[in-house]
Amino acid sequence: MKQSSLPRAWPHAPSYYAASAHPAPARPPAEGHRRHQICVVGAGFSGLSTALALAERGYDVCVVEASHVGWGASGRNGGQLVNGYSRDLDVVAARYGRTAAAALGAMAFEGADIIRDRVHRYGIDCHLRDGGVFAALNRRQLDALVERVTSWQAHGHDALEILDEHTIRAHAATDRYVGGLLDRRGGHVHPLNLALGEAAAIEALGGTIHEQSPVVSIEHGPVASVHTERATIRADTLVLCGNAYLGNAVPALRDRVMPVATQVMATEPLGAETAARLMPAGTCVEDCNYMLDYYRMSADHRLLFGGGTVYGGTTPADIQARLRPHLARTFGELANVRIDYAWSGNFALTLTRIPHLGRLADNVYFTHGYSGHGVTTTHLAGVIVAEAIDGSPARFDAFAALRNHPFPGGRLLRVPLSVLGSWYYRAREGLGL
């Protein structure tokens, strides 16, 4: 894999992805007064997906980003293409009705397909590999996976295979699991290189991306205005895609999501032989615990191992100490392996665990709150936002119609209340319930 030629001052998390990113051009901050058809706030996957889908339709698109392309969760995550949502479709049906579940179910596997199409169409080098596994640590979790297959198949999704305690070892050579579910339409990528490739595709289609342009405020109206520190951008349509990093720029959205930190570490290169022995099929794996572990092999045969959750989005003082015991339980021979990179990043959690899409005004759209399923769902969200702007709002409105709630207790109490909830679920798992 190519090593990055980005300047040493590039303000990105000191991750394996940043160290192995492809070269990226300088994208100067927005300055002065600008006028565009579309302004997208945020150059993570949501914003890039939206901007690319609109540029493909011939729109004049400008993207403003507070830091650099892929700086937030999009360039730091586990890189796993996990289909579906953070809540199963039967939960969607029970909460919102069968019509809503049918609409969301029809889109549940589209995000990974959008990524594959763009990787091939634009020649994005991001080490795309097929196949993702949900690993069950006990019989209760395996039974839930069997039910998930039935649910997904009812919505037209197949390419699924239930694994037993023997066949799952082709995906992870560990005795921790009693079985699992193989989703052949899942997979994994180098997420930062995917983001950089999508940014280049936007620019090749005539779009503009301004980095180091944090948004200070927005104004609604027939023509929306975005104010950065050095520019005012007026646009017919505005799309807000800041997710966990939007901050206080849009008060109406601030309390609808909560930033949650998750951690990832990358081992030293293990060599092709060890990598193939530990994960023979080359897929990615996540377990079924409430506080789950997830892992995969990189192109240069490192194990990328993630997990942990910190509500409120703070970074643990010692990421290795937090994750290494989980790694050792999964692959005992790696208990003392050297860790070359360890980093943290925030995703946005909604109270419902369902993505939150909607409008603040007729020409101001937003999408955020993917609750841990961001790599695929961001790409879907960008496409359906573009469809809505282009005059076909039905799929966007299927999400926008779902009621979203602010976190109870406001900004002061949302973290301790969420921690209490997580303790409950972890206690149930510890008891095998």
KENU-560609 format. One record per residue (C-alpha): residue in three letters; y, x, z. Coordinates in steps of 0.5 Angstrom, whole numbers, padded with zeros to 4 digits, always signed. Example, Ala and Ser with C-alpha at 12.3 -4.5 7.8 and 13.67 -1.06 7.14 Angstrom:
ala-0009+0025+0016
ser-0002+0027+0014
This chain:
met+0000+0000+0000
lys+0007+0003-0002
gln+0011+0005+0004
ser+0018+0002+0005
ser+0024+0006+0002
leu+0029+0001+0006
pro+0034+0005+0010
arg+0032+0007+0017
ala+0038+0002+0020
trp+0035-0004+0017
pro+0035-0009+0022
his+0028-0011+0022
ala+0023-0012+0028
pro+0019-0005+0028
ser+0013-0008+0026
tyr+0007-0006+0021
tyr+0010-0011+0016
ala+0017-0007+0016
ala+0014+0000+0016
ser+0010-0002+0010
ala+0015-0007+0006
his+0016-0006-0001
pro+0023-0003-0003
ala+0029-0009-0003
pro+0036-0008-0006
ala+0042-0009-0002
arg+0045-0016-0002
pro+0052-0016+0001
pro+0055-0021+0005
ala+0058-0027+0003
glu+0066-0026+0002
gly+0072-0030+0001
his+0071-0037-0002
arg+0065-0039-0006
arg+0063-0046-0010
his+0056-0047-0011
gln+0051-0053-0013
ile+0047-0052-0007
cys+0048-0047-0001
val+0041-0046+0003
val+0042-0043+0010
gly+0037-0038+0012
ala+0032-0033+0008
gly+0026-0034+0011
phe+0020-0038+0008
ser+0023-0045+0009
gly+0030-0043+0005
leu+0026-0038+0000
ser+0022-0044-0002
thr+0027-0049-0002
ala+0032-0044-0006
leu+0026-0042-0011
ala+0024-0049-0012
leu+0031-0051-0014
ala+0032-0045-0018
glu+0026-0047-0022
arg+0029-0054-0024
gly+0036-0050-0026
tyr+0040-0051-0020
asp+0046-0046-0018
val+0043-0044-0011
cys+0046-0039-0006
val+0042-0037+0000
val+0046-0034+0006
glu+0042-0031+0011
ala+0045-0028+0018
ser+0040-0022+0018
his+0036-0020+0012
val+0031-0023+0008
gly+0025-0025+0012
trp+0028-0022+0019
gly+0025-0028+0023
ala+0018-0031+0024
ser+0017-0031+0016
gly+0017-0023+0016
arg+0013-0022+0023
asn+0008-0027+0023
gly+0000-0026+0023
gly+0000-0027+0015
gln-0005-0033+0016
leu-0005-0039+0011
val-0007-0044+0015
asn-0008-0051+0012
gly-0006-0058+0016
tyr-0001-0059+0021
ser-0001-0057+0029
arg-0003-0064+0030
asp-0009-0067+0027
leu-0009-0072+0022
asp-0012-0077+0027
val-0007-0076+0032
val-0002-0077+0026
ala-0005-0084+0025
ala-0005-0086+0032
arg+0002-0084+0033
tyr+0005-0086+0027
gly+0000-0091+0023
arg-0005-0090+0017
thr+0001-0090+0012
ala+0004-0084+0015
ala-0003-0080+0016
ala-0004-0082+0009
ala+0002-0079+0006
leu+0002-0073+0010
gly-0006-0072+0009
ala-0005-0072+0002
met+0000-0066+0003
ala-0004-0062+0008
phe-0007-0057+0004
glu-0001-0056-0001
gly+0003-0050+0002
ala-0003-0045+0001
asp-0003-0047-0006
ile+0004-0047-0007
ile+0004-0039-0005
arg-0002-0038-0009
asp+0002-0041-0015
arg+0008-0037-0014
val+0004-0030-0012
his+0001-0031-0019
arg+0007-0033-0023
tyr+0012-0028-0021
gly+0007-0022-0020
ile+0008-0022-0012
asp+0004-0016-0009
cys+0003-0018-0002
his-0005-0017-0001
leu-0006-0024-0002
arg-0014-0026+0000
asp-0017-0032+0000
gly-0021-0036+0006
gly-0019-0037+0013
val-0024-0039+0019
phe-0023-0043+0025
ala-0027-0040+0031
ala-0030-0044+0036
leu-0032-0041+0043
asn-0036-0047+0046
arg-0040-0053+0043
arg-0034-0058+0045
gln-0029-0054+0040
leu-0035-0054+0035
asp-0035-0061+0035
ala-0028-0062+0034
leu-0028-0058+0028
val-0034-0062+0025
glu-0029-0068+0026
arg-0024-0065+0023
val-0028-0064+0017
thr-0029-0071+0016
ser-0022-0073+0017
trp-0020-0068+0012
gln-0025-0070+0007
ala-0023-0077+0008
his-0016-0075+0005
gly-0019-0071-0001
his-0020-0064+0002
asp-0026-0060+0001
ala-0028-0053+0000
leu-0030-0053+0007
glu-0036-0051+0011
ile-0038-0051+0018
leu-0041-0045+0020
asp-0046-0044+0026
glu-0047-0038+0031
his-0050-0034+0025
thr-0046-0035+0019
ile-0040-0034+0023
arg-0041-0027+0024
ala-0040-0026+0016
his-0033-0027+0018
ala-0033-0024+0025
ala-0038-0019+0028
thr-0038-0021+0035
asp-0042-0026+0039
arg-0036-0030+0042
tyr-0037-0036+0038
val-0042-0041+0037
gly-0039-0043+0030
gly-0033-0045+0026
leu-0030-0048+0020
leu-0029-0044+0014
asp-0023-0046+0009
arg-0024-0043+0003
arg-0017-0046+0001
gly-0014-0042+0007
gly-0013-0034+0007
his-0008-0029+0009
val-0002-0025+0006
his+0003-0019+0008
pro+0008-0024+0010
leu+0014-0020+0009
asn+0012-0017+0002
leu+0011-0025+0000
ala+0018-0026+0003
leu+0021-0020-0001
gly+0018-0022-0007
glu+0020-0030-0007
ala+0027-0027-0006
ala+0027-0023-0012
ala+0024-0029-0016
ile+0030-0033-0014
glu+0035-0028-0016
ala+0031-0027-0023
leu+0032-0034-0024
gly+0040-0034-0023
gly+0040-0035-0015
thr+0045-0031-0010
ile+0042-0029-0004
his+0048-0026+0002
glu+0045-0022+0008
gln+0048-0021+0014
ser+0052-0027+0013
pro+0051-0031+0020
val+0054-0038+0020
val+0059-0040+0025
ser+0060-0047+0023
ile+0059-0053+0018
glu+0063-0059+0015
his+0060-0065+0012
gly+0063-0069+0007
pro+0063-0071-0001
val+0063-0063-0001
ala+0060-0059+0005
ser+0063-0053+0007
val+0059-0047+0010
his+0063-0042+0014
thr+0061-0035+0016
glu+0064-0030+0019
arg+0067-0027+0012
ala+0067-0033+0007
thr+0067-0041+0006
ile+0062-0043+0001
arg+0063-0050-0001
ala+0057-0054-0004
asp+0055-0061-0007
thr+0049-0060-0002
leu+0047-0056+0004
val+0040-0055+0006
leu+0039-0052+0013
cys+0033-0047+0014
gly+0035-0043+0020
asn+0029-0046+0024
ala+0028-0042+0031
tyr+0034-0037+0029
leu+0039-0043+0027
gly+0042-0042+0034
asn+0048-0046+0036
ala+0051-0046+0029
val+0049-0054+0028
pro+0049-0057+0035
ala+0046-0063+0032
leu+0039-0059+0031
arg+0039-0055+0037
asp+0035-0059+0042
arg+0030-0061+0037
val+0026-0055+0037
met+0025-0050+0042
pro+0024-0042+0040
val+0017-0040+0042
ala+0015-0032+0042
thr+0008-0030+0039
gln+0006-0023+0039
val+0002-0019+0034
met+0000-0011+0034
ala-0003-0007+0029
thr-0009-0002+0030
glu-0009+0005+0027
pro-0013+0005+0020
leu-0020+0004+0022
gly-0023+0006+0015
ala-0026+0002+0010
glu-0033+0002+0013
thr-0031+0000+0020
ala-0027-0006+0017
ala-0032-0009+0013
arg-0037-0008+0018
leu-0033-0012+0023
met-0030-0017+0018
pro-0035-0017+0012
ala-0032-0023+0008
gly-0025-0021+0009
thr-0022-0027+0011
cys-0018-0029+0017
val-0020-0032+0024
glu-0016-0036+0029
asp-0020-0039+0035
cys-0019-0046+0037
asn-0016-0045+0044
tyr-0010-0048+0046
met-0007-0041+0047
leu-0011-0038+0041
asp-0012-0031+0038
tyr-0012-0030+0031
tyr-0013-0023+0027
arg-0015-0020+0020
met-0015-0014+0016
ser-0009-0011+0013
ala-0010-0008+0006
asp-0010-0001+0009
his-0016-0003+0014
arg-0012-0004+0020
leu-0014-0010+0025
leu-0008-0014+0026
phe-0009-0018+0032
gly-0004-0023+0035
gly-0004-0028+0040
gly+0000-0030+0047
thr+0006-0035+0047
val+0012-0034+0051
tyr+0016-0041+0051
gly+0024-0040+0050
gly+0023-0034+0046
thr+0023-0028+0050
thr+0019-0022+0048
pro+0014-0019+0054
ala+0016-0012+0057
asp+0009-0010+0054
ile+0006-0013+0048
gln+0000-0008+0048
ala-0002-0010+0055
arg-0002-0017+0054
leu-0006-0017+0048
arg-0011-0011+0049
pro-0016-0015+0053
his-0016-0020+0048
leu-0018-0015+0043
ala-0023-0012+0047
arg-0027-0019+0049
thr-0027-0020+0041
phe-0029-0013+0039
gly-0031-0009+0044
glu-0032-0002+0040
leu-0024-0003+0039
ala-0022-0003+0047
asn-0019+0004+0047
val-0017+0004+0039
arg-0010+0007+0038
ile-0005+0001+0037
asp+0001+0004+0032
tyr+0005-0002+0032
ala+0006-0008+0037
trp+0012-0013+0036
ser+0014-0020+0037
gly+0017-0026+0034
asn+0020-0033+0035
phe+0017-0040+0032
ala+0020-0047+0033
leu+0016-0052+0037
thr+0018-0059+0036
leu+0016-0064+0042
thr+0011-0068+0037
arg+0008-0061+0034
ile+0010-0065+0027
pro+0015-0061+0023
his+0022-0064+0023
leu+0025-0066+0017
gly+0031-0070+0015
arg+0038-0071+0013
leu+0045-0070+0018
ala+0049-0073+0012
asp+0047-0076+0005
asn+0048-0069+0002
val+0046-0065+0008
tyr+0038-0063+0009
phe+0034-0060+0014
thr+0027-0057+0016
his+0024-0054+0022
gly+0019-0054+0027
tyr+0013-0052+0024
ser+0010-0051+0031
gly+0005-0045+0029
his+0003-0047+0022
gly+0009-0044+0019
val+0007-0040+0013
thr+0004-0046+0009
thr+0008-0052+0012
thr+0015-0048+0010
his+0013-0047+0003
leu+0011-0055+0002
ala+0017-0057+0006
gly+0022-0053+0001
val+0018-0056-0005
ile+0019-0063-0002
val+0026-0062+0000
ala+0028-0060-0007
glu+0024-0066-0010
ala+0029-0070-0006
ile+0035-0067-0008
asp+0033-0067-0015
gly+0032-0075-0014
ser+0025-0076-0012
pro+0025-0077-0005
ala+0019-0080-0003
arg+0015-0074+0000
phe+0021-0072+0004
asp+0022-0079+0007
ala+0015-0079+0009
phe+0017-0073+0014
ala+0024-0076+0015
ala+0021-0083+0017
leu+0017-0080+0023
arg+0021-0080+0030
asn+0023-0074+0033
his+0025-0073+0040
pro+0029-0068+0044
phe+0025-0064+0049
pro+0025-0067+0056
gly+0030-0064+0061
gly+0035-0061+0056
arg+0035-0053+0055
leu+0035-0052+0062
leu+0028-0055+0064
arg+0025-0055+0057
val+0021-0048+0058
pro+0019-0049+0065
leu+0016-0056+0063
ser+0013-0053+0057
val+0009-0048+0061
leu+0007-0053+0066
gly+0004-0057+0060
ser+0000-0050+0058
trp-0003-0049+0064
tyr-0006-0056+0064
tyr-0009-0054+0058
arg-0011-0047+0059
ala-0014-0050+0066
arg-0018-0055+0062
glu-0021-0049+0057
gly-0023-0045+0063
leu-0027-0051+0066
gly-0030-0052+0059
leu-0027-0059+0058
